[in-house]
Amino acid sequence: MTTTDFATNLSKQAQTALQTLLKAGFGSSTNDVVSNALISSAAKLNREGFSLGNETLMQKMPIKLSKRQKQLLPLLDQGLTNRAIARNLDLSEHTVKVHFWRLFRKLQVTNRTQVLYCARMNNWL
C-alpha cells in the first residue's frame, strides 16, 4: 500500500489529524508524520514496559555521540534529506552520508527510523 493509498483509506477524523500534524511541522509528508507518530508511540510503549522485540533498540545505550552526530539527529527528526542536511550544516552531501553511516554502525541499526527510535529512547531528542 502506498502512502497515498494509506492516507485515502483513513477515516475523516484521522485525515484531519494527519493534515493538522503536517501543518504543525510534525513532518514534511504523510510518510514522515506516520513514521514519527509510530516511533513516538513505540518509544512510549517501551518506556511503559511493553516489549517491542528488538532488544538492541529497546535498551538505553551507553553510547557517546560525536558533536556532528548530535547535530544530525534534530535535522533527521525533521525529515530532511541528506542534501538539505548538508546545506543546513554547510557540508557536502557525501560527508553527511559518512556521518550517518558511522552513526548507523555505532547504534547497530540499518535505517533512519531506527536511529530516531534509539534517539528517543536515549533522550537524545
Secondary structure, 3 states (H helix, E strand, C coil): CCHHHHHHCCCHHHHHHHHHHHHCCCCCCHHHHHHHHHHHHHHHHHHCCCCCCCHHHHCCCCCCCCHHHHHHHHHHHCCCCHHHHHHHHCCCHHHHHHHHHHHHHHHCCCCHHHHHHHHHHCCCC
